[in-house]
Amino acid sequence: MTLTSLRTSLARTRTAAWLGWQVEGNWADPVLFAIYVLARPLATALILAVMYHSVKGHGVESAVFVGFFVANAFHAYVNTVLVGLGWAVFEEREEYETLKYVYASPVGMFTYLGGRSVVKFALATVSMLVTLAVGWLLLGVRWDWAAVQWLPLAVSLAAGLASTLFCGFLLAGWALVLTRAAMVVLEGTTLASYLLCGVIFPVDLLPGPIRAVALALPFTWWYEALRRFLAGRGTSGLMERFSDAQVLIVLVGLTLVFAVLARWGYFAFERRARQLGRLDQTTLF
Amino acid sequence: MKTPRGTTAGAAPALSVRHTGARLFVQAMLARAYVRIMGSLREPTWIVSDAIFPNLGMCAFVLLYRALGAPRSYEALAVVGGVLTAYWLNVVWGMGAQLYWEKQSGQLQLYFAAPCSRMAILSGMAIGGLVATVLRSLVGVAIGAWVFHIEVAAFSPWVLAGVFLLTMVALYALGMTLSSVFLLYGREAWHTANALQEPVYFLSGLYFPIRSLGALGLVTAGVLPLTLGTDALRQVLMGPAAQGLLPLPVEAAALAGFGVLFLWLAGRALAYLEALAKREGRLTQRWQ
């Protein structure tokens, strides 16, 4: 890639990010928008905290709960970026009926989605930080900063965020092919990922076949890595069999697999959507 | 034989029969309920999503209790709350946001041009949505019983049916009120409906005893029928293990009060906002 083409790509991504911000945030004033962005993740965090406080008299270790709370905070990336890219496709086509114009523009769909993901990453980061801050300051969800393993944490953060983006492109590609069913798939991904990735419980508690799916997802390993390297303690049971290094290797490996899958899958879905004439097919859901 | 308009039967089409008053109200309500029920059955993906999705969150919360080593009664609390999420989602998306969808699809003006009460249409939507959701919520009950092996105390089916009915009337009457409020909204309707999910789950104590919220629990019980309904249904099904907020008869009376209040509010709000929307010309504006 030449310097000029790199500059062009960056400029297009920046434009797409600006446009994404306008789409995401121009319906409300900033205060209302902030409340909207934070209301759902904070409410979920509060539900978890109250559930924990309701039963903590029954011999529950606080470190176990801290791990679940941290993973729940980082799950904002999956909800906002991964699923959000699919919603971007759905909204552009069904809600605003502008998908075909984006597609025909010089920016192109892939770059446009990349730009939209920048805003979604920013929103998810705010959500994650506020959730952790509320947990730390108001709910007593604390960990030992001296025990944080910074280098493995940085690697796991990079791999986890990259996985989020790659899977987001894959889901956006799938949404291009689907019409009305896209809404169901996107909602289902949001809810199923919360269950499948063992965000708030050890994956051991899942039935056998579902546990196998959970272990094939990078997010399951990402959350385990975050629990170990940030909160200081991983989940018990199955995950205890894996050393810290093994958790990181599996996470990075799965990230690479999903990178390849997303690159191939997105363009395969896009070609299929064009063949089926789905780019401007509205259903009024 | 004469029709009400004085024309000869057989010579005039059925269209000439004019139904008014209560009969028209009931007919319009049943017609809208029929459309809602049949419409919900025609899209297979919606059947799956409505039946399965609300229960996925419930499963995660039940497994959290299991991971934390909580007593089994807490899992039952979460299952009862999880089953009720299906109704709340239907109230928010199927009632509250419905007029917004109708506006987007260009049908809203047909409702206002129809020669029947708008309350009849809303009531039909509520009844149809309730019937469709009852069928779907049985999936949550099945998951609770057969997957998580939730046990409940001995209870009277009549008391359960009564409390359930009071809860549903109050919830769907609130949905009717919300639909009128959403009429003025454009894209905000979508965002508002989104924002009314997890925060309401928290404030209603769907996954924990509402008593855990302390004074906040009492405040929300005084505002949200879902809070009282969840607590009352838990008391019927679980007895003392439900850790009820208020005595059951008090909660039942409050739910009945909520039902009457929100039905009245729905009628008032619809009349006011319909006039406002017409004056401001928003009834046919999409994307606004």
Interface residues (C-beta under 8 A of the other chain):
Chain A: W27 A28 I35 Y36 A39 R40 P41 A43 T44 L46 I47 L48 V50 M51 Y52 H53 S54 V55 K56 H58 G59 V60 V64 F65 F68 E95 Y96 R180 A181 V184 E187 G188 L191 A192 Y194 L195 V199 I200 F201 P202 L205 L206 T235 L284 F285
Chain B: E43 T45 W46 V48 S49 I52 F53 L56 G57 C59 A60 F61 L63 L64 Y65 R66 A67 L68 G69 A70 P71 Y74 W101 Q104 S105 G186 R187 E188 H191 N194 A195 Q197 E198 P199 Y201 F202 G205 L206 Y207 F208 P209 S212 L213 W287
